[in-house]
């Protein structure tokens, strides 16, 4: 899979190879590699000391740390997500791990809790651990700055492989869900059901995923023509609690709304709860609710949620396949379709009272 | 937090300290440490080579690998779970990460996909990465073997810290949810509601969590006396699909069952779906359903799920606090309560037809 990753072929600046070190230490090549290149198998301290001594005597060790930092040699893939307890990322991670396991790789996952700075920190940490590949599963940010791009480029320069899930404006292989098109299909559904006053619950607008879904919906709504009102947009956290709060604030501002489009399923769950438990509205009789992602439990909700399905596990699997396949000359872009799934949470618009 | 973890205080067998290396290389102590002890901050190859050379000249490098393997020195905590896309583990992980972040630690998470062998592999991988602590969040197994215990002991011998969530029969600090007591409270609830024929859906019985919850329920049911039937127990995967399949097989064997206790919420979600969509039974009018864990969305299900709440985030947080506090002479056991949450999925037993 990585024809250039064989440590036996490497020579340090002094021309000393790992084989030389192994011979001097009187150990197998595998043992020398475990000590000097890192491995999931642990070597006893005596053997490790012998290898370390041989490496130092041959001056191999002098180049060791720099070499270790510069090259990806372990059987580990690193995965960076935004939230560990968001099922969107959990499903992507499950798909990625399935493929990694099939190729004999371990996967280490890191969650940034949506702190952009920590994304860079984890990429550098993975680099220091000499992982073979890094997958970034979180959405890009509109104003990304270039620190993340630099960290990834640095990792790739040393032979590491990078793949992204969702748009990032970075020159790496990317798996691209059809966020705009999926959101436009929601605009058509709500128009067809006769809704005229609609609300949109968005996560933070600096996320590209939010911008794409919001743009796709607003453009779709406008292009459908007619004299429907402009959607009322409320921004909050991309979470159940965010969807709950945004729904209360939406209906305080626009009580005549008959349909709510939440830009992810977590927000839609919060909307269902706010409408039914706090505002005493029936779903879908009084208000229709639509989500996005099709998390695995959305069909079990009260009522079952109409949403846009993304093949989340498959997205993670394809990203992992990209980093395990030979690199392409130019970054690859793998489109992934979005499919509208109509369930019980949407219905015809209530006629005006 | 870790008074013995300061690399500046360490001397290799030759008496050479990191400070000696830094002085010889003409770099700061921090830079020398980043190169030789691993760090999330990456050092340029020139500096790294200078540090490496100085270390080799002083023979510090000769002890470096063994020392690195033997001591936990990075600002990383490792977390091993059974399934990355099971919200039970996601919530525990979120709590653990919150505490780690508050202490300036990064967290790397690994999922074994319930493969016991991979648990050992990840512990060894974390050790090779010189993480400071390892948390095992998955349930122990009845027949654990001693490979996992040896791997953890090896890590701890080198100064690494270990904490477990759920019973494992291993001599490390453990956070212990009240699985038996929680399950016994379900037996009382179902008795009080007049149920006489009940079914239990279990995950794999080699998991201690399953054994504890099943034992707590069966003992509680028996101790309540009366002439109620023995519960019908069906084993399947500890997942939504497992709960769905187990419910179909339960009702094929025992069609007069009026209450189903699923040993985790995932199985309960599958039971709700099988009962309502496949078997045409009303919940709770025809059949009551109870879960265990209180995953964050169980109140949003159709109907809202009666379950036993464990403070999952808090369990993860407490496990991380254990490894960040000074070690105790003997392993600590931190009990965590379980609380019955009664919602819409349970009701009085249907009178016999």
Interface residues (C-beta under 8 A of the other chain):
Chain A: X35 X36 X38 X39 X40 X41 X42 X43 X45 X48 X49 X51 X52 X53 X55 X56 X59 X61 X62 X63 X64 X65 X66 X69 X70 X76 X83 X84 X85 X86 X87 X90 X91 X93 X94 X97 X98 X101 X106 X107 X108 X109 X110 X111 X113 X118 X121 X122 X124 X125 X127 X128 X129 X154 X240 X269 X272 X273 X296 X297 X299 X300 X301 X302 X303 X304
Chain B: X35 X36 X38 X39 X40 X41 X42 X43 X45 X48 X49 X51 X52 X53 X55 X56 X59 X61 X62 X63 X64 X65 X66 X69 X70 X76 X83 X84 X85 X86 X87 X90 X91 X93 X94 X97 X98 X101 X106 X107 X108 X109 X110 X111 X113 X118 X121 X122 X124 X125 X127 X128 X129 X154 X240 X269 X272 X273 X296 X297 X299 X300 X301 X302 X303 X304
